[in-house]
Amino acid sequence: MAERLVGKAAPDFTMETANGNGDGFGKVSLSDYKGKWLVLFFYPLDFTFVCPTEITAISDAASKFEELDTEILGVSIDSVHTHKAWINTPQSANGLGKLNFPLASDITKSVSKDYGVYIEEEGIALRGLFIINPEGELQYQVVHHNNVGRSVEETLRVLEALQSGGLCPVGWKKGDKHLVTN
């Protein structure tokens, strides 16, 4: 039986990153996000077809996430060098162009396995998105097949609902009434 992640401490990680501006590398750990919200998302591979559509959409919405005191980290099993090359490739050539967040390399596949998104027989991750609160507790996860991109609007809606401190009915949006306030 699969172990649940939501409501528990998010699995720890340390990964190398390619900077979103394409000019270098870094390293990131879960502890770097202590005190902030984190949207951690996994995608299968660089230089594919669906991935750039959602990664650039998330990057375009980075200021909205920043307003919600939320950091963004994208992860695939590719190397930081492949990430950097993809960031430095123009969108017109199936690249990403500059991003407003880093891409992390899970080349060992250990983080993908810890978050339950690793496809053993293919050696890649499913599309998994996780929202982690400032205390490091995993609050939300959605995992689905790799042929469908994620909705940035829904991610923002859920993030705002989680941050609102109340019970939020279906379709709740910032400014709507709560069923009950915690």
Secondary structure by P-SEA (a helix, b strand, c coil): ccccccccccccbbbbbccccccccccccccccccbbbbbbbbccccccaaaaaaaaaaaaaaaaaaacbbbbbbccccaaaaaaaaaccccccccccccbbbbbcccaaaaaaacccccccccccbbbbbbcccccccbbbbbcccbbbbaaaaaaaaaaaaccccccccccccccccccc
